[in-house]
Amino acid sequence: MAPRQYDIRHSYIEWSRNNKRVKATVILPCEVAVKSVIPAIRSAIARELTESHGLKQKEAAQLLGITQTAVSKYTKHCRGAIFEVTDVEGVQPILTKTVFLLANGEMDKYELAEKLCSICGIIRQSGLMCILCRVSDPDIDNNKCIVCCLNGSPTRIYKPNKSDRLP
């Protein structure tokens, strides 16, 4: 399936240069993630909860903090189908454990959020985020962008420390 193009270019930085107003579009990887990666992760989780664990869509929706309609769209591949998250190396073990813990009532919303962010981090490290960012903004030079990875390096630039977290 070919990636869909999302127009998420809504963040602008304006400044003056030589008495001319300049406007630049800024797309953050997290914006791309919200439009494509998070729905793909939720889709995989929703499908596993309903197909493998026999949960009703409404039950899966409550566990994921989304609507039953969203779960329906995820299970029918109408949403979150830009790519198959389980094809990304390293995602399946986290996804399997997350689904198991959710299905058994052993994971709260904070742990779920951490798992979603962990999976997103793996996707960033894989280089897939670079492709998704390029689809969102064809003018992005992936060789210059160092937000997720340093010029193709699998090491993320930003790694939050406990001291970075709000109290």
C-alpha positions, 0 to 999 in steps of 0.5 A: 500500500502506498503511503498517504500524504498528510498535510501537517505543515501548520507550524510556521516560524517567521522572521525578518531578513534583509527587511523581508519577511521570511516564513519557514515551515517546521514539521516535527517528527512528533507531528508526523507520528501523531498522523501516521505512526500512533494510528498504525500502532493503535491499529495493530494493538486494536486488531490483536485485542479483538482478534487474538484475545476476543475482546469486543471493540468497545472493550478494546476502545476503553483499554486504548482510551479511544472510541469504539468507532476508531477501533472499528476503523483500525480493525478494518484497516480504514485508519492506521494503515499507512504501514504495518508496524509489526514489520519494523524490527524490534516492535513485535515483542513490545507490542505482544507484551503490551497487548497481553498486559492490556487484555489482562488488565495489568497495564494503566494508561501511563504504562501504555503511553510509555510503550507507545513512545517506545515503539515510536522510538524504535520506528524513528531509529529504523529510519522509517520516520525519515521516509514519513517526514519526506512524504509529509514535506518533500522539501526535507533534506534527510541528510541535514535533519538530526531530530530523530537520528544523527544523519542516518545514525541509529542513535537518537539525539534526544533521550529524556532523562528523569530530570527532564520530566515534570514533577 
